[in-house]
Amino acid sequence: ANNSGELLKVTKKRASLEPIVDAYTEWVECNDELEGAREMFNEAKDDQDMREMAREEIATLETRIGELEEELKLLLLPKDPNDEKDVMLEIRAGTGGDEASIWARDLLDVYTKYAKSQGWTVAPMEESDSTYIVQVQGESVYSKLKYEAGVHRVQRVPATETQGRVHTSTATVAIMPEVDEVTVKIDAKDISL
């Protein structure tokens, strides 16, 4: 346990496998209960109340087993290797002048509030009038933000408009997963001066 990075990696792997193990355990238990309910149904030949109770139990268990099988199919799909990574979030004002800068700032506020609602931390990296770059850290950040990348458009009467006209403004959002550290070795014979 001297290597905290390795411990963190193993802990995250265990946490990602836990829902699969829980669903499988419940699936096994439901199948065992289903077998018992079928035996009860077959043994209660003359007792209609017992047969009806067993029939209801069988129907409930079969439904739950089907649900668990669907859940397991989804849980066992291969995951994007970047899903658990933290991200760099970049928001740039696009077309629309000053209103586009206001829109970019509004988007930053929205993503910051969302990140806080997820229990993530947001650290500003770079900020100007029209560009915001923040680091977002937490659990499964990339998996929840990766589809937010692209151009975001708003049509509204901006606070800067004096005549009540509707303006269209855009901002681009880039979601970049943090890269793993890589050691690069350059051999001296490969360098030419």
Buried (B, 14 or more C-beta within 10 A) or exposed (E): EEEEEEEEEEEEEEEBEEEEEEBBEBBEEBEEBBEBBBEBBEEBEEEEEBBEBBBEBBEBBEEBBEBBEEBBEEBEEEEEEBBBBBBBBBBBBBEBEBBBBBBBBBBBEEBBEBBEEBEBEBEEEEEEEBBBBBBBBBBBBBBBBBEBBEEBBBEBEBEEEEEEEEBEBBBBBBBBBBEEEEEEEEEEEEEEE
